[in-house]
Amino acid sequence: MQEITSLQNPIIKEITSLHQKKNRAETGLFLIEGFKGVEEALKSELKIKYIFLNRSSKINSLNFPDEKLYFVDEKILKKISTTETPPEIIAVAFQIKFALEDIFKEKNPLILVLENIKDAGNLGTIIRTAKAANISGIILTGECIDIYNPKVVRSSAANLWKIPVIYFKETENLKHEIEKSGDFQFLATKVGDSKKQNLYHEIDYKQSTVVFFGSEAEGISDILANQADNFIKIPMNEKVESLNLSISAGIIMYEAFKQRLYL
């Protein structure tokens, strides 16, 4: 273990640069802030580069690798943290690069496609819920926020590296690419009336399924909507315009989870 006392230390400058997407992409590193995230990272196969621990902390239940551990004070934790109140412990880890093929490793896959998701909290919450609901993987397309954005990482509650999440640039070819791996039904959430629209609990999710979700503000694009076989609707009070994206996704994921529970 080592100690860092200066804000000008090159390691501290390196870690602070990870607040920016460009630097996360160039280095392949990201921040994990807080005890739970670091604990889960150490239990997993995630490769850790640094761990920074408040020298006055009483955290002692983790088996820290000495060569990666640095004792620091609160001012340094505040410098490298992205939260207003810094946690007692922060780790820096190497990003995991999943491929499209990783999503199809399970039999009878259930896949989420998220298009143009800009809200970090929503994306992180969906990732967390997806892992809990046994979703096979998540495909991001369009203009989505970086999954290693610190708020996404925190909102995922240490589940970001436990489920395949990949980015697919060519939205118009998404259905075609997925169909190379088998027969799927393609569903999409849609606001408004449609002749092909069914209530979410009327759908059979026990077969291989892909569900499209669009942005919080605009829903799915026509390019993605045209690739859906059917549209699904969540009923709600007529005085409420829409549900939060992560809530909508959670409702549908858990209906699918319930149906698949005893397969």
Secondary structure in CASP SS format (residue, H / E / C, confidence):
PFRMAT SS
TARGET T0000
AUTHOR 0000-0000-0000
METHOD secondary structure of the structure
MODEL  1
M C 1.00
Q E 1.00
E E 1.00
I C 1.00
T C 1.00
S C 1.00
L C 1.00
Q C 1.00
N C 1.00
P H 1.00
I H 1.00
I H 1.00
K H 1.00
E H 1.00
I H 1.00
T H 1.00
S H 1.00
L H 1.00
H H 1.00
Q C 1.00
K H 1.00
K H 1.00
N H 1.00
R H 1.00
A H 1.00
E H 1.00
T H 1.00
G C 1.00
L E 1.00
F E 1.00
L E 1.00
I E 1.00
E E 1.00
G C 1.00
F H 1.00
K H 1.00
G H 1.00
V H 1.00
E H 1.00
E H 1.00
A H 1.00
L H 1.00
K H 1.00
S C 1.00
E C 1.00
L C 1.00
K C 1.00
I E 1.00
K E 1.00
Y E 1.00
I E 1.00
F E 1.00
L E 1.00
N E 1.00
R C 1.00
S C 1.00
S C 1.00
K C 1.00
I C 1.00
N C 1.00
S C 1.00
L C 1.00
N C 1.00
F C 1.00
P C 1.00
D H 1.00
E H 1.00
K H 1.00
L E 1.00
Y E 1.00
F E 1.00
V E 1.00
D C 1.00
E H 1.00
K H 1.00
I H 1.00
L H 1.00
K H 1.00
K H 1.00
I H 1.00
S C 1.00
T C 1.00
T C 1.00
E C 1.00
T C 1.00
P C 1.00
P C 1.00
E C 1.00
I E 1.00
I E 1.00
A E 1.00
V E 1.00
A E 1.00
F E 1.00
Q C 1.00
I C 1.00
K C 1.00
F C 1.00
A C 1.00
L H 1.00
E H 1.00
D H 1.00
I H 1.00
F C 1.00
K C 1.00
E C 1.00
K C 1.00
N C 1.00
P C 1.00
L E 1.00
I E 1.00
L E 1.00
V E 1.00
L E 1.00
E E 1.00
N C 1.00
I C 1.00
K C 1.00
D C 1.00
A H 1.00
G H 1.00
N H 1.00
L H 1.00
G H 1.00
T H 1.00
I H 1.00
I H 1.00
R H 1.00
T H 1.00
A H 1.00
K H 1.00
A H 1.00
A C 1.00
N C 1.00
I C 1.00
S C 1.00
G E 1.00
I E 1.00
I E 1.00
L E 1.00
T E 1.00
G C 1.00
E C 1.00
C C 1.00
I C 1.00
D C 1.00
I C 1.00
Y C 1.00
N C 1.00
P H 1.00
K H 1.00
V H 1.00
V H 1.00
R H 1.00
S H 1.00
S C 1.00
A C 1.00
A C 1.00
N C 1.00
L H 1.00
W H 1.00
K H 1.00
I C 1.00
P C 1.00
V E 1.00
I E 1.00
Y E 1.00
F C 1.00
K C 1.00
E C 1.00
T H 1.00
E H 1.00
N H 1.00
L H 1.00
K H 1.00
H H 1.00
E H 1.00
I H 1.00
E H 1.00
K C 1.00
S C 1.00
G C 1.00
D C 1.00
F C 1.00
Q E 1.00
F E 1.00
L E 1.00
A E 1.00
T E 1.00
K C 1.00
V C 1.00
G C 1.00
D C 1.00
S C 1.00
K C 1.00
K C 1.00
Q E 1.00
N E 1.00
L E 1.00
Y H 1.00
H H 1.00
E H 1.00
I C 1.00
D C 1.00
Y C 1.00
K C 1.00
Q C 1.00
S C 1.00
T E 1.00
V E 1.00
V E 1.00
F E 1.00
F E 1.00
G C 1.00
S E 1.00
E C 1.00
A C 1.00
E C 1.00
G E 1.00
I C 1.00
S C 1.00
D H 1.00
I H 1.00
L H 1.00
A H 1.00
N C 1.00
Q C 1.00
A C 1.00
D C 1.00
N E 1.00
F E 1.00
I E 1.00
K E 1.00
I C 1.00
P C 1.00
M C 1.00
N C 1.00
E C 1.00
K C 1.00
V C 1.00
E C 1.00
S C 1.00
L C 1.00
N C 1.00
L H 1.00
S H 1.00
I H 1.00
S H 1.00
A H 1.00
G H 1.00
I H 1.00
I H 1.00
M H 1.00
Y H 1.00
E H 1.00
A H 1.00
F H 1.00
K H 1.00
Q H 1.00
R H 1.00
L C 1.00
Y C 1.00
L C 1.00
END
